[in-house]
């Protein structure tokens, strides 16, 4: 373990010198992924977030620093294609590169559920484990960082995964993410409890497997596996968490027979729990087209305990906790040309924002259950409590730029998930214009800068049914602050009203970004929780300023 972080590393880091390090991770709840794949021949380390929530940027960066200190010649980040993971691992990559580290990132999307390409791309599913295996073998063979990245990217394009389940899953403390009748099953669902693309009646294992393989290989499916008679494949039959070994073996037998009847050569079969979704009673099938070279990489030795043919390694006597590499002390921000500090009104604003988010927790969770794992309110409440503790423990920074930068770091570390990364991006970028002055026009520019950063890294745009719809509506009104004759309170009031109207309008939009983009529009008949939260924060800011003014 890496002290102070949710990071697990190989115990034998001394053997990493001169080789490429491989770091993966994501939200918890997918065990044995990802920590079970640490070891010689697979991953160097993993970074874990809360259940179904992306890990913190600071922990990812700490893992990169640790393997770099151990002598790795480069680091490859292997990331499943979810917005939060892309954002947080991407931010850590940029920060590590700024420190001089050699880092690359590959984003794995092996989902075959959606017949039409989604703007958000294919979700990262169980096939990611095969990428861990191939990348680990290449690293052990001494391949360079760029060569490994190119090879595993090519391998990912020859792979597909599809899941089916008899039950949903439940984030601890929350209700199930969707409901199924006793005689129904869900086809094409994700590993976070997202509903799938088709609901059908329960039938025999042979028929379910045939439907799955037909869907995965159909010519009308843009994300299909291009399977031809005579092809050689690796088949992975993955327990999503709640199946018995008997049920899993029945599915595996059906899959083998179905593929062989189609003239497919099955080079290897891996059956077990590789990437789960808590207690979901379901299974996923992964197909990977292979040749002799790729098969050799998959067959190579590994010490990872969760691989289907684990090597026996000694556990006792190993060092389990390592000190994290301390970052350099940040330099104090240079003196500012203006004198008015932010503290007198910012404390009231922060208190109002925190109270608002805590009161909205259940409402936001309820809105989020229709589109994801139902934790939007809990995530925002976690951020509010972290801010309250921070405000009570130390004086606020004096200047707006310092305050926004400090809040960004706090949310990146404590909030987690896509929301933490997006708010962190917004606040980090918004702080830059305020380094020179805090005139009203500069605050408008700061909001625009924050929105630009969110769009650039998050991949969403206005109209995609995200928090950007609220923020962009407010930003348009705030540009009136550039006129010195304007009434700031009236402008802010109008901005809040437009943000709230935009949040309400998202219930009529088709989601084009984030997890909600995988859900059918007919199920999204309520406002987007992120847009509602952003509008509520803006109103709290306005009310906090009014209270202080009065």
C-alpha positions in Angstrom: 0.0 0.0 0.0 1.0 3.6 -0.5 0.7 5.5 2.8 -2.0 8.1 2.8 -3.6 7.0 -0.5 -5.9 4.3 -1.9 -3.0 2.9 -3.9 -1.8 -0.7 -4.0 1.6 -1.5 -5.6 3.7 -4.5 -6.3 5.7 -5.6 -3.3 8.8 -6.1 -5.5 9.1 -2.6 -6.9 12.8 -3.0 -7.0 12.3 -5.3 -10.0 10.6 -2.5 -11.9 13.8 -0.6 -12.7 14.3 -0.1 -16.4 10.8 -1.3 -17.3 7.5 0.4 -18.1 5.1 0.6 -15.1 1.4 -0.2 -15.6 -1.2 1.6 -13.5 -4.9 1.0 -13.7 -7.8 1.4 -11.3 -11.2 3.0 -11.0 -14.2 2.8 -8.6 -14.4 0.0 -6.1 -17.1 -2.7 -6.4 -15.6 -4.6 -9.3 -13.4 -7.0 -7.3 -11.1 -8.7 -8.0 -10.5 -5.9 -10.4 -8.3 -4.1 -10.1 -6.0 -5.0 -7.2 -6.2 -8.7 -8.0 -4.2 -8.1 -11.1 -1.1 -6.6 -9.5 2.0 -8.6 -9.9 4.9 -9.5 -12.2 3.5 -10.0 -15.7 0.4 -7.7 -15.1 -0.1 -4.4 -13.3 2.4 -2.5 -11.3 -0.2 -0.8 -9.2 -3.8 0.3 -9.0 -5.7 3.3 -7.6 -9.1 2.7 -6.0 -11.9 5.2 -5.6 -15.1 4.8 -3.5 -17.8 2.4 -4.8 -18.4 3.1 -8.5 -16.6 6.4 -8.2 -13.3 7.5 -9.9 -10.2 7.6 -7.7 -8.8 11.0 -6.6 -6.3 12.7 -8.9 -3.8 13.1 -6.0 -3.7 9.4 -5.4 -3.2 8.6 -9.1 -0.4 11.2 -9.2 1.2 9.6 -6.0 1.2 6.2 -7.7 3.0 7.6 -10.7 5.6 9.3 -8.5 6.1 6.1 -6.6 6.8 3.9 -9.7 9.0 6.7 -11.1 11.0 6.8 -8.0 11.4 3.0 -8.1 13.1 3.3 -11.5 10.4 2.8 -14.1 11.4 4.2 -17.5 7.8 5.3 -18.2 4.2 4.8 -16.9 1.2 3.6 -18.9 -2.2 4.4 -17.4 -4.9 1.8 -18.5 -8.3 3.4 -18.1 -11.8 2.2 -18.7 -13.9 4.5 -20.8 -16.0 6.4 -18.2 -16.0 10.2 -17.9 -14.8 10.3 -14.4 -11.9 7.9 -15.0 -10.8 9.8 -18.2 -10.9 13.1 -16.4 -9.1 12.1 -13.2 -6.4 9.9 -14.8 -6.0 12.6 -17.5 -5.5 15.3 -14.9 -2.9 13.2 -13.1 -1.2 12.5 -16.4 -0.9 16.2 -17.2 0.4 17.0 -13.8 2.9 14.1 -13.9 4.2 15.3 -17.3 4.6 18.8 -15.9 7.0 17.2 -13.3 9.0 15.6 -16.1 7.5 12.1 -16.0 7.1 10.0 -19.1 3.4 9.0 -19.0 0.9 7.7 -21.6 -2.7 6.7 -21.3 -4.9 4.2 -23.2 -8.6 4.3 -22.8 -10.4 0.9 -23.2 -13.9 0.7 -24.6 -14.9 -2.9 -25.3 -18.7 -2.6 -24.9 -20.7 -4.2 -27.7 -24.2 -3.2 -26.4 -25.0 -0.2 -28.5 -25.6 -0.7 -32.2 -25.0 3.0 -32.9 -21.9 4.9 -31.9 -22.3 7.1 -28.8 -20.6 10.4 -28.4 -19.2 9.1 -25.1 -17.8 6.1 -26.8 -17.9 2.4 -25.8 -17.8 1.6 -22.1 -14.9 -0.1 -20.6 -15.8 -3.6 -19.4 -14.2 -6.9 -18.5 -12.0 -7.0 -21.6 -9.9 -4.4 -19.8 -8.5 -7.4 -17.8 -7.1 -8.9 -21.0 -5.4 -5.6 -21.8 -3.8 -5.8 -18.3 -2.4 -9.2 -19.2 -1.1 -8.2 -22.7 0.5 -5.0 -21.4 2.1 -6.8 -18.5 3.7 -9.4 -20.7 5.1 -6.7 -23.0 6.5 -4.7 -20.0 8.2 -7.8 -18.7 9.7 -8.4 -22.2 11.3 -4.9 -22.0 9.1 -3.1 -24.6 9.1 0.7 -24.5 6.2 2.8 -23.4 5.1 3.9 -26.9 5.3 0.4 -28.3 3.2 -1.0 -25.4 0.6 1.7 -25.9 0.3 1.1 -29.6 0.0 -2.7 -29.2 -2.7 -2.7 -26.5 -4.7 -0.1 -28.4 -4.6 -2.4 -31.5 -5.6 -5.3 -29.3 -8.5 -3.4 -27.8 -9.9 -2.8 -31.3 -10.1 -6.6 -31.8 -12.2 -7.2 -28.7 -15.8 -6.9 -27.5 -17.8 -7.6 -24.4 -21.5 -7.9 -23.7 -23.3 -8.4 -20.3 -26.7 -9.9 -19.3 -28.2 -10.0 -15.8 -31.1 -11.4 -13.9 -30.9 -8.7 -11.2 -29.6 -5.2 -10.7 -27.0 -4.2 -8.2 -27.2 -1.8 -5.3 -24.5 0.6 -4.1 -24.2 0.0 -0.3 -26.8 2.1 1.5 -28.8 2.8 -1.7 -31.7 1.2 -3.5 -31.3 -1.0 -6.7 -30.3 1.0 -9.8 -33.2 -0.5 -11.8 -36.0 -3.0 -11.4 -36.6 -6.4 -13.1 -39.5 -8.7 -12.9 -38.9 -12.2 -11.7 -39.2 -13.6 -15.2 -37.1 -10.9 -17.0 -33.4 -10.3 -17.7 -31.5 -7.3 -19.0 -29.2 -7.4 -22.0 -26.3 -5.0 -22.5 -26.0 -3.4 -19.1 -22.9 -1.8 -17.7 -20.8 -2.6 -14.6 -22.2 0.2 -12.5 -25.8 -0.9 -12.6 -26.7 1.1 -15.7 -29.8 -0.4 -17.4 -29.1 -2.2 -20.7 -30.4 -1.9 -24.3 -33.0 -4.7 -24.2 -35.2 -6.4 -21.7 -36.5 -9.9 -22.4 -38.1 -12.9 -20.8 -35.9 -15.5 -19.2 -35.1 -18.4 -21.4 -32.5 -21.2 -21.6 -28.8 -20.5 -21.2 -28.2 -21.7 -24.8 -30.8 -19.3 -26.1 -29.4 -16.4 -24.0 -25.9 -17.0 -25.2 -27.0 -17.2 -28.8 -28.8 -13.8 -28.4 -25.6 -12.3 -26.9 -23.3 -13.6 -29.6 -25.7 -12.6 -32.4 -25.8 -9.1 -30.9 -22.0 -8.9 -30.5 -21.3 -10.0 -34.1 -24.2 -8.5 -36.0 -23.3 -6.5 -39.1 -25.8 -3.9 -38.1 -23.9 -3.3 -34.8 -21.3 -0.5 -35.1 -19.5 -1.8 -32.1 -19.4 -5.5 -33.2 -16.6 -8.0 -33.0 -15.7 -8.8 -36.6 -15.9 -12.5 -36.3 -15.5 -14.8 -39.3 -15.6 -18.6 -39.6 -12.2 -20.0 -38.9 -11.1 -17.1 -36.6 -9.2 -17.9 -33.5 -10.5 -16.3 -30.2 -9.9 -16.1 -26.5 -13.3 -16.4 -24.7 -13.7 -14.9 -21.2 -16.9 -15.8 -19.3 -17.1 -13.4 -16.4 -19.3 -13.6 -13.3 -20.8 -10.1 -12.6 -21.0 -10.9 -8.9 -24.0 -13.0 -8.0 -23.9 -16.1 -10.1 -22.9 -19.5 -8.7 -20.1 -21.4 -10.2 -22.6 -23.9 -11.5 -24.6 -21.2 -13.4 -21.3 -19.7 -14.7 -20.1 -23.1 -16.0 -23.5 -23.7 -17.7 -23.1 -20.4 -19.5 -19.5 -21.1 -20.4 -20.5 -24.5 -21.9 -23.2 -22.8 -24.0 -20.8 -20.2 -25.3 -18.2 -22.8 -26.3 -20.7 -24.9 -28.1 -22.3 -21.9 -29.9 -18.9 -20.5 -31.1 -17.7 -23.9 -32.3 -21.0 -24.4 -34.2 -20.1 -21.2 -36.0 -16.7 -22.5 -37.0 -14.8 -20.4 -34.5 -11.5 -21.8 -33.1 -11.5 -21.2 -29.3 -7.8 -20.9 -28.4 -8.4 -20.3 -24.7 -11.3 -20.1 -22.3 -11.2 -18.2 -19.0 -14.1 -18.7 -16.6 -14.5 -16.9 -13.3 -15.0 -13.6 -11.5 -12.7 -11.1 -13.3 -14.6 -7.8 -13.1 -17.8 -7.8 -11.1 -20.6 -5.3 -10.3 -21.2 -5.9 -6.6 -23.9 -8.5 -6.2 -25.3 -8.4 -9.7 -26.5 -11.9 -10.7 -25.3 -11.7 -14.3 -22.6 -12.7 -16.7 -20.5 -11.1 -19.5 -18.9 -12.6 -22.5 -15.7 -11.2 -23.9 -14.3 -12.2 -27.3 -10.7 -11.3 -28.4 -9.4 -12.2 -31.8 -5.9 -13.6 -31.4 -3.0 -14.8 -33.4 0.0 -16.9 -32.2 2.0 -13.8 -31.1 -0.9 -12.4 -29.0 -1.7 -15.8 -27.6 1.9 -16.1 -26.4 1.5 -12.8 -24.5 -1.7 -14.0 -22.9 -0.1 -17.3 -21.9 3.0 -15.7 -20.3 3.6 -16.1 -16.6 2.2 -13.7 -14.1 2.2 -13.5 -10.3 -1.2 -11.8 -10.2 -3.4 -13.7 -7.8 -6.7 -13.1 -9.5 -5.6 -14.4 -12.9 -7.4 -17.7 -13.8 -4.3 -19.8 -13.4 -2.6 -17.9 -10.5 1.0 -18.4 -9.6 1.6 -19.4 -5.9 3.6 -16.7 -4.2 4.7 -16.2 -0.6 2.7 -13.5 1.2 4.3 -13.3 4.7 7.3 -11.1 5.1 6.3 -8.7 2.4 6.4 -5.0 2.9 2.8 -3.8 2.5 3.0 -0.1 3.3 5.3 2.3 1.5 5.7 6.0 2.1 4.3 8.0 -0.7 6.6 10.3 -2.6 6.1 13.8 -1.1 5.4 16.5 -3.7 7.5 19.6 -3.7 6.3 22.4 -1.5 4.2 24.8 -3.5 5.5 28.3 -3.8 3.4 31.1 -2.3 1.4 33.0 -4.8 3.0 36.3 -5.8 1.7 39.6 -4.5 -1.4 41.0 -6.1 -2.0 44.5 -7.5 -5.4 44.9 -5.8 -6.0 45.0 -2.0 -9.6 43.9 -1.2 -9.5 40.4 0.2 -12.2 37.8 -0.5 -12.7 36.5 3.0 -15.5 38.7 4.3 -18.1 37.6 1.8 -16.7 34.3 0.6 -17.2 32.7 4.0 -20.9 33.5 3.9 -21.1 32.2 0.4 -19.4 28.9 1.2 -21.6 28.4 4.2 -24.7 28.9 2.0 -23.5 26.6 -0.7 -22.7 23.8 1.7 -26.0 24.0 3.5 -27.8 24.0 0.1 -26.0 20.9 -1.1 -26.6 19.0 2.1 -30.3 19.8 2.0 -30.4 18.6 -1.7 -28.7 15.3 -1.1 -31.8 13.0 -1.3 -33.4 15.0 -4.2 -30.2 14.8 -6.3 -29.7 11.0 -5.5 -33.3 10.4 -6.6 -32.8 12.3 -9.9 -29.5 10.4 -10.5 -31.1 6.9 -10.1 -32.8 7.3 -13.5 -29.4 7.8 -15.2 -26.7 6.2 -13.2 -25.8 4.8 -9.8 -27.9 7.3 -7.7 -25.0 8.9 -5.9 -25.0 12.5 -7.3 -26.5 13.9 -4.1 -24.1 11.9 -1.9 -21.1 13.1 -3.9 -22.1 16.7 -3.6 -22.9 16.3 0.1 -19.4 14.7 0.6 -17.9 17.9 -1.0 -20.0 20.1 1.2 -18.9 18.4 4.4 -15.2 18.6 3.2 -15.6 22.3 2.6 -17.2 22.9 6.0 -14.4 21.0 7.7 -11.8 23.0 5.8 -13.5 26.4 6.6 -13.6 25.5 10.3 -10.0 24.3 10.5 -8.1 27.2 8.9 -8.4 30.8 7.7 -9.6 31.2 4.1 -7.1 32.3 1.5 -7.1 36.1 1.2 -7.6 36.4 -2.6 -10.1 35.0 -5.0 -7.5 33.2 -7.1 -6.0 31.5 -4.1 -9.4 30.6 -2.8 -10.6 29.0 -6.0 -7.4 27.1 -6.5 -7.6 25.7 -2.9 -11.2 24.7 -3.4 -10.2 22.9 -6.6 -7.6 20.8 -4.8 -10.0 20.1 -2.0 -12.8 18.8 -4.3 -10.4 16.8 -6.5 -9.2 15.0 -3.4 -12.4 14.7 -1.4 -15.4 14.8 -3.7 -14.3 12.2 -6.3 -16.1 11.0 -9.4 -16.8 12.9 -12.5 -18.3 15.8 -10.5 -15.1 16.3 -8.5 -13.0 16.3 -11.6 -15.3 18.7 -13.4 -15.6 21.1 -10.5 -11.9 20.9 -10.0 -11.3 21.8 -13.7 -13.8 24.7 -13.5 -12.2 26.2 -10.4 -8.6 25.7 -11.5 -9.2 27.4 -14.8 -11.4 30.1 -13.3 -8.7 31.0 -10.9 -6.3 32.1 -13.6 -7.9 35.3 -14.8 -8.4 36.3 -11.1 -4.7 36.3 -10.5 -4.4 39.9 -11.8 -7.6 41.5 -10.5 -11.1 40.8 -9.2 -13.1 43.3 -11.1 -16.6 42.2 -12.1 -15.6 41.8 -15.8 -12.8 39.5 -14.7 -15.3 37.3 -12.8 -17.2 36.9 -16.0 -14.0 35.9 -17.8 -13.2 33.5 -15.0 -16.6 31.7 -15.4 -16.0 31.5 -19.2 -12.5 30.0 -18.6 -13.9 27.4 -16.2 -16.6 26.4 -18.7 -14.0 26.1 -21.5 -11.9 23.8 -19.4 -14.8 21.6 -18.6 -15.8 21.3 -22.3 -12.3 20.6 -23.4 -11.5 17.8 -21.0 -15.0 16.5 -20.3 -16.2 16.2 -23.9 -19.6 17.6 -23.3 -21.3 20.7 -24.7 -24.4 22.8 -24.1 -27.4 20.7 -25.0 -25.9 17.4 -23.9 -27.9 17.2 -20.7 -25.2 18.0 -18.2 -24.3 20.7 -15.7 -22.9 22.7 -18.6 -26.5 23.6 -19.6 -27.0 25.5 -16.4 -23.5 27.0 -16.3 -23.5 28.2 -19.9 -27.0 29.8 -19.4 -25.7 31.7 -16.4 -22.4 32.6 -18.2 -24.3 34.3 -21.0 -26.0 36.6 -18.6 -22.8 37.2 -16.5 -21.1 38.7 -19.6 -23.2 41.8 -18.9 -20.8 42.5 -16.0 -18.3 43.7 -18.6 -20.4 46.9 -18.8 -19.3 49.2 -15.9 -22.8 50.8 -15.8 -24.6 47.5 -15.1 -26.2 46.5 -11.7 -24.2 43.5 -10.5 -27.0 42.1 -8.3 -29.6 42.3 -11.1 -27.2 40.6 -13.5 -26.5 37.8 -11.0 -30.2 37.4 -10.3 -30.9 37.0 -14.0 -28.0 34.6 -14.4 -29.4 32.4 -11.6 -32.9 32.4 -13.1 -31.6 31.4 -16.5 -29.5 28.6 -14.9 -32.5 27.2 -13.1 -34.6 27.4 -16.3 -31.8 25.6 -18.2 -31.6 22.9 -15.5 -35.4 22.3 -15.8 -35.2 22.2 -19.6 -32.7 19.2 -19.4 -35.6 16.9 -18.8 -36.6 17.4 -22.5 -33.0 16.7 -23.7 -31.4 13.5 -25.0 -28.2 12.8 -23.0 -25.1 12.9 -25.2 -22.4 12.7 -22.5 -21.7 10.9 -19.3 -23.4 7.7 -18.0 -26.8 9.1 -18.8 -26.0 8.9 -22.6 -26.3 5.1 -22.3 -29.9 5.3 -21.1 -32.9 5.5 -23.4 -34.5 9.0 -23.7 -37.9 7.6 -22.6 -36.4 6.9 -19.2 -34.9 10.4 -18.8 -38.0 12.4 -18.1 -36.6 14.4 -15.1 -34.0 17.1 -15.0 -30.3 16.2 -15.0 -29.0 16.1 -11.4 -25.7 17.8 -12.3 -27.5 20.7 -13.9 -29.9 21.0 -10.9 -26.9 21.0 -8.5 -25.0 23.7 -10.6 -28.1 26.0 -10.6 -28.6 25.5 -6.9 -25.0 26.4 -6.2 -25.4 29.6 -8.2 -28.5 30.6 -6.3 -26.6 29.9 -3.0 -23.8 32.1 -4.1 -26.2 34.9 -4.9 -28.0 34.5 -1.6 -24.8 34.3 0.3 -23.6 37.6 -1.3 -27.0 39.2 -0.5 -26.8 38.2 3.2 -23.3 39.6 3.5 -24.4 42.8 1.7 -27.4 43.3 4.0 
